[in-house]
C-alpha cells in the first residue's frame, strides 16, 4: 500500500478496528520535499505503522473517513543521450551492446529494410527544388530572374494591407508587364523608345536606368537594381515615384 503526504495524515478506522485513533506524525522534511525519493517515503510511512504495533492485515482494513486534500505532483523525467565514455565500456553486461554500437558506426552498407514512402517525400521535394533552381539559374537573361533569383521567396506579402490598386500595380511592376510598356503588343505597334536616351521603354528602364528621371528617383530611393528595389524600398515610395513622373495611371 502506497501513501503520499504533504502534511500530517490522520487515519480513522471503523469502530470495530482497534486502531481507531491512530495519528501518524511524520517529520515535515519527509513530506515537504517534492523530489524526495518514493521508496524512502513509503518506508518511513510503514515505520510509523510498525511503531504503533499495527499488523499489515489491520492496515488493509483501515478506512479513511475524512481524507485530506492530497496534491498530485507531475513526475518529470529527463532522458538525454550523452556520448559514451570509456568508463561505460567496462561495465559488466554491456559488452554486446558496445559491440553492436561500434559495428553500426563502422557500417558502410545499408540494411535493406523497407522505408515508408512518406519518409521520402521531404528528400524528393528538396531534390526537385534543387533541379528547378538549377534550371532557373541558367535563365540569367530572363528579366524575372533579377527580381526573383531564389525560388520559393514570396514578394507579394510586402504589399499586403496597402490596398488592392497598389498590390496590382506592384505585381505588374515585378513581372514587367504594364499598360505603359506592353500595350504596343495589343495595338500591333512598334515597341516604344525612350526619347531621352534612345532605349527601349521597359519597367526596368523607368525604375532604375533612365538618366532623365534621376533627380526625381533620388527623392524616393537610391537602389540600382531590381532585386534590392523590391526588397529594401517600401512599395508606397515606388508608387510615389511613379506618381511624380505622371505614369502611375498607365501601370
Secondary structure as the mmCIF struct_conf table of DSSP 4:
data_model
#
loop_
_struct_conf.conf_type_id
_struct_conf.id
_struct_conf.beg_label_comp_id
_struct_conf.beg_label_asym_id
_struct_conf.beg_label_seq_id
_struct_conf.end_label_comp_id
_struct_conf.end_label_asym_id
_struct_conf.end_label_seq_id
BEND BEND1 UNK A 6 UNK A 7
STRN STRN1 UNK A 9 UNK A 12
TURN_TY1_P TURN_TY1_P1 UNK A 15 UNK A 16
BEND BEND2 UNK A 17 UNK A 17
TURN_TY1_P TURN_TY1_P2 UNK A 18 UNK A 20
STRN STRN2 UNK A 21 UNK A 24
HELX_RH_AL_P HELX_RH_AL_P1 UNK A 28 UNK A 32
TURN_TY1_P TURN_TY1_P3 UNK A 34 UNK A 35
HELX_RH_AL_P HELX_RH_AL_P2 UNK A 38 UNK A 51
TURN_TY1_P TURN_TY1_P4 UNK A 52 UNK A 53
HELX_RH_AL_P HELX_RH_AL_P3 UNK A 56 UNK A 60
TURN_TY1_P TURN_TY1_P5 UNK A 61 UNK A 61
BEND BEND3 UNK A 65 UNK A 66
HELX_LH_PP_P HELX_LH_PP_P1 UNK A 73 UNK A 76
HELX_RH_AL_P HELX_RH_AL_P4 UNK A 86 UNK A 89
TURN_TY1_P TURN_TY1_P6 UNK A 90 UNK A 90
BEND BEND4 UNK A 91 UNK A 91
TURN_TY1_P TURN_TY1_P7 UNK A 92 UNK A 93
HELX_RH_AL_P HELX_RH_AL_P5 UNK A 95 UNK A 105
TURN_TY1_P TURN_TY1_P8 UNK A 106 UNK A 106
BEND BEND5 UNK A 109 UNK A 109
HELX_RH_3T_P HELX_RH_3T_P1 UNK A 117 UNK A 120
HELX_RH_AL_P HELX_RH_AL_P6 UNK A 121 UNK A 137
TURN_TY1_P TURN_TY1_P9 UNK A 138 UNK A 138
TURN_TY1_P TURN_TY1_P10 UNK A 140 UNK A 141
BEND BEND6 UNK A 142 UNK A 142
HELX_RH_AL_P HELX_RH_AL_P7 UNK A 143 UNK A 147
BEND BEND7 UNK A 150 UNK A 150
TURN_TY1_P TURN_TY1_P11 UNK A 151 UNK A 152
HELX_RH_3T_P HELX_RH_3T_P2 UNK A 156 UNK A 159
TURN_TY1_P TURN_TY1_P12 UNK A 160 UNK A 161
BEND BEND8 UNK A 162 UNK A 162
HELX_RH_AL_P HELX_RH_AL_P8 UNK A 164 UNK A 175
TURN_TY1_P TURN_TY1_P13 UNK A 176 UNK A 176
HELX_RH_AL_P HELX_RH_AL_P9 UNK A 179 UNK A 187
TURN_TY1_P TURN_TY1_P14 UNK A 188 UNK A 188
HELX_LH_PP_P HELX_LH_PP_P2 UNK A 190 UNK A 192
STRN STRN3 UNK A 193 UNK A 194
TURN_TY1_P TURN_TY1_P15 UNK A 195 UNK A 198
STRN STRN4 UNK A 199 UNK A 200
HELX_RH_AL_P HELX_RH_AL_P10 UNK A 203 UNK A 204
HELX_RH_PI_P HELX_RH_PI_P1 UNK A 205 UNK A 209
HELX_RH_3T_P HELX_RH_3T_P3 UNK A 211 UNK A 213
HELX_RH_AL_P HELX_RH_AL_P11 UNK A 214 UNK A 218
TURN_TY1_P TURN_TY1_P16 UNK A 219 UNK A 220
BEND BEND9 UNK A 225 UNK A 225
HELX_RH_AL_P HELX_RH_AL_P12 UNK A 226 UNK A 232
BEND BEND10 UNK A 233 UNK A 233
HELX_RH_AL_P HELX_RH_AL_P13 UNK A 235 UNK A 245
TURN_TY1_P TURN_TY1_P17 UNK A 246 UNK A 246
HELX_RH_3T_P HELX_RH_3T_P4 UNK A 248 UNK A 250
#
